[in-house]
């Protein structure tokens, strides 16, 4: 497994997006645990979760608890695994999603995540999404307080624009290490944020890098160039997609979602797929 950096921490070039293991259509617990263990066996050392990855209000924290259980039950050494979680999204009921970026909520959410993950400090804690009802500086200020208090080791932001990245950098200083935004062949609106992260030395973590739950499997059907290169290389279109993203900048660390062991094994193999300049140019132009 190739490696990249998030702040001072070295992680696998491909992470595991754990969200699909807790949403509608999620696998049974046994398969979910085997999926996480397969990721660890493949050399994955970054696991991305969130308190809001759940079926609804009564299920909040499901994904964090699942990850904690998977790590505890793994037979190998997990001391080098970075667990990244998030706060700021809420699940008020049913399938609904809401926002609460208030410092009070973020402090309480962090404490709850600490308990579920069974750790004294969260490796990477990310503000999940800006709340238009709360000044952004107040939300980010709460992360700074958590970092200063030793509750979190590193801070990240998600779904942020360039202005918010710069504002978070000013407030958090070196505590800010990453930005997690949507990015995939179908969604490239985050290219300005990716470029800014490369400029500032912040890790850029594309979420839904393969197109999202329910769409990743058909990536090759929707993007002929990815399918063509995959066939020429004897790999999956999904591997080509992740390798392409890795080639965009050394700060990129994709976090493809998975709910089956074979899926994360295939994704992890993308770290060793090196595309040539012509292939990268063709993929850049594909849309």
C-alpha positions in Angstrom: 0.0 0.0 0.0 1.3 3.4 -1.0 1.0 6.2 1.7 0.2 9.9 1.9 0.1 12.3 4.8 -2.7 13.9 6.7 -1.0 16.6 8.8 1.9 14.8 10.6 0.3 11.4 10.2 1.1 8.9 7.4 -2.0 7.0 6.1 -2.7 4.7 3.3 -3.3 6.4 -0.1 -6.8 4.9 -0.2 -9.1 5.1 2.8 -12.3 3.4 3.7 -15.5 5.3 3.7 -17.6 3.5 6.2 -21.0 5.3 5.6 -22.6 2.5 3.4 -22.3 0.1 6.3 -24.8 2.1 8.4 -27.3 3.5 5.9 -30.5 2.0 4.2 -29.7 -1.4 2.7 -26.7 -1.8 5.0 -25.1 -5.2 5.4 -25.5 -7.4 8.5 -23.0 -6.9 11.3 -20.9 -9.9 10.3 -20.4 -8.7 6.7 -19.7 -5.1 7.9 -17.0 -6.3 10.3 -15.5 -8.5 7.6 -15.4 -5.5 5.3 -13.5 -3.4 7.8 -11.1 -6.3 8.5 -10.6 -6.8 4.7 -9.6 -3.1 4.5 -7.1 -3.5 7.3 -5.7 -6.6 5.7 -5.2 -4.7 2.4 -3.2 -2.0 4.2 -5.9 0.6 4.6 -5.0 2.8 7.7 -7.6 5.6 7.3 -11.3 4.9 8.2 -13.8 7.7 7.7 -17.0 7.7 9.8 -19.5 10.2 11.3 -22.0 10.2 14.1 -24.8 10.9 11.6 -24.1 7.7 9.6 -27.2 5.9 10.8 -30.8 5.0 9.8 -32.3 7.8 11.9 -32.4 9.6 15.2 -32.7 6.4 17.3 -29.6 4.9 15.4 -27.2 7.9 15.7 -23.7 6.7 16.3 -24.2 3.3 14.6 -21.3 3.7 12.3 -18.8 4.9 14.9 -19.8 2.0 17.2 -19.4 -0.4 14.3 -15.9 0.9 13.5 -14.9 0.7 17.2 -16.1 -2.9 17.3 -14.3 -3.8 14.1 -11.0 -2.5 15.3 -11.3 -4.2 18.7 -12.1 -7.5 17.1 -9.3 -7.4 14.4 -6.6 -9.9 15.0 -3.7 -7.6 14.0 -2.2 -4.3 15.1 -4.5 -1.3 14.7 -2.3 1.3 16.5 -1.5 2.9 13.1 -5.1 3.3 12.0 -6.4 6.9 11.9 -10.2 7.1 12.5 -11.7 10.3 11.2 -15.2 11.2 12.4 -17.4 14.2 12.0 -20.0 16.3 13.9 -22.4 19.0 12.9 -25.0 16.9 11.0 -28.1 15.7 12.9 -30.7 13.1 12.3 -34.0 14.6 13.6 -36.2 11.6 12.6 -36.8 9.1 9.8 -34.6 9.7 6.8 -34.2 13.5 7.5 -30.9 15.3 7.9 -30.4 18.6 9.6 -27.6 20.9 10.7 -26.4 22.1 14.0 -23.0 23.9 13.9 -23.4 25.5 17.3 -20.4 25.2 19.6 -22.6 23.6 22.2 -23.7 20.9 19.8 -20.2 20.2 18.5 -18.8 19.9 22.0 -21.5 17.5 23.0 -21.2 15.6 19.7 -17.4 15.2 20.2 -17.9 13.8 23.7 -20.4 11.3 22.4 -18.0 10.3 19.6 -15.2 9.8 22.1 -17.3 7.5 24.1 -18.5 5.4 21.1 -15.0 5.1 19.6 -13.6 4.3 23.0 -10.7 6.7 22.8 -9.3 9.6 24.9 -8.7 11.8 21.8 -10.2 11.6 18.3 -7.5 11.3 15.6 -9.2 13.5 13.1 -12.4 15.4 13.9 -14.2 17.1 11.1 -16.9 19.8 10.9 -19.4 17.9 8.8 -21.2 20.8 7.0 -21.6 24.6 7.4 -24.7 25.6 9.3 -26.2 28.8 7.7 -27.8 29.6 11.1 -24.4 29.7 12.9 -21.4 32.0 11.9 -18.8 29.7 10.4 -16.1 31.2 12.7 -18.1 30.1 15.8 -18.3 26.5 14.5 -14.6 26.4 13.7 -13.8 28.1 17.0 -15.4 25.1 18.7 -13.0 22.7 16.9 -10.1 24.9 18.0 -11.3 24.6 21.6 -11.6 20.9 21.3 -8.0 20.7 19.9 -6.6 22.9 22.7 -8.4 20.8 25.3 -6.8 17.6 23.9 -10.1 16.1 22.8 -9.1 15.9 19.2 -5.6 15.5 17.7 -6.3 17.0 14.3 -9.1 19.0 12.8 -10.8 18.9 9.4 -13.6 20.5 7.6 -16.1 19.1 5.1 -18.2 20.6 2.3 -16.3 23.8 2.5 -15.6 26.5 -0.1 -12.2 28.2 -0.6 -13.2 31.2 1.6 -14.2 28.8 4.4 -11.0 26.8 4.0 -8.9 30.0 4.4 -11.1 31.1 7.4 -10.7 27.7 9.1 -6.9 27.9 8.5 -6.7 31.3 10.2 -8.7 30.0 13.2 -7.2 26.5 13.5 -3.7 27.2 12.3 -1.7 23.9 12.1 -4.6 22.0 13.7 -6.4 22.1 10.4 -5.1 19.2 8.3 -7.8 18.2 5.8 -10.8 19.1 3.7 -13.4 16.5 2.7 -15.5 17.5 -0.3 -17.5 15.7 -2.9 -15.5 14.8 -5.9 -15.9 12.2 -8.7 -15.9 11.9 -12.5 -19.5 13.2 -12.4 -18.9 15.9 -9.8 -15.8 18.1 -10.3 -17.1 21.3 -8.8 -14.6 20.9 -5.9 -11.6 21.4 -8.2 -10.9 24.9 -6.8 -10.9 23.5 -3.3 -8.6 20.7 -4.4 -6.1 23.2 -5.9 -6.2 25.3 -2.7 -5.5 22.3 -0.6 -2.5 21.4 -2.7 -1.3 25.0 -2.3 -1.8 25.0 1.5 -0.5 21.5 2.0 -3.9 20.2 3.3 -5.1 16.7 2.6 -8.0 16.6 0.2 -10.4 13.7 1.0 -12.9 13.2 -1.9 -16.2 11.7 -0.6 -18.2 9.6 -3.0 -15.2 9.4 -5.2 -16.9 6.6 -7.3 -20.2 8.4 -7.6 -22.0 7.5 -4.3 -24.0 4.7 -2.9 -25.8 2.8 -5.6 -23.9 4.4 -8.4 -20.3 3.3 -8.0 -20.9 -0.1 -9.6 -22.1 1.5 -12.9 -19.2 3.9 -13.2 -17.8 2.2 -16.3 -21.2 2.3 -17.9 -21.5 6.1 -17.5 -17.9 7.0 -18.4 -16.6 5.3 -21.4 -13.0 6.5 -21.1 -12.7 5.0 -17.6 -14.1 1.7 -18.9 -11.7 1.7 -21.9 -8.6 2.3 -19.8 -9.8 -0.2 -17.3 -10.1 -2.9 -20.0 -6.7 -2.0 -21.4 -5.1 -2.3 -18.0 -7.0 -5.4 -16.9 -8.5 -3.7 -13.8 -11.9 -2.3 -12.8 -13.1 1.2 -13.8 -13.3 1.9 -10.1 -9.6 1.3 -9.7 -8.9 3.6 -12.7 -11.1 6.3 -11.1 -9.3 6.2 -7.8 -5.8 6.1 -9.4 -6.8 9.1 -11.5 -7.8 11.0 -8.4 -4.5 10.1 -6.7 -2.7 11.5 -9.8 -4.4 14.9 -9.5 -2.3 16.0 -6.5 -0.1 14.4 -3.8 -2.6 15.7 -1.2 -5.5 13.6 -2.5 -6.6 10.7 -0.3 -9.8 9.2 -1.7 -12.2 7.5 0.8 -14.4 5.1 -1.3 -17.3 3.7 0.5 -17.7 -0.1 0.9 -20.0 -2.6 2.4 -18.4 -5.8 1.0 -14.9 -7.1 1.6 -14.3 -7.6 -2.2 -15.2 -3.9 -2.9 -12.7 -2.4 -0.5 -10.0 -4.9 -1.7 -10.5 -3.7 -5.3 -10.4 -0.1 -4.2 -7.3 -0.5 -2.1 -5.5 -2.0 -5.1 -5.8 1.4 -6.9 -3.0 2.7 -4.8 -0.6 0.7 -6.9 -2.0 1.6 -10.3 0.1 4.2 -11.9 -1.5 5.9 -14.9 0.6 7.5 -17.7 0.3 11.1 -18.8 -1.9 10.3 -21.8 -4.3 8.3 -19.7 -4.5 11.1 -17.1 -5.2 13.7 -19.8 -7.9 11.5 -21.3 -9.6 11.0 -17.9 -9.3 14.7 -17.1 -11.2 15.4 -20.3 -13.8 12.7 -19.8 -17.2 13.9 -18.5 
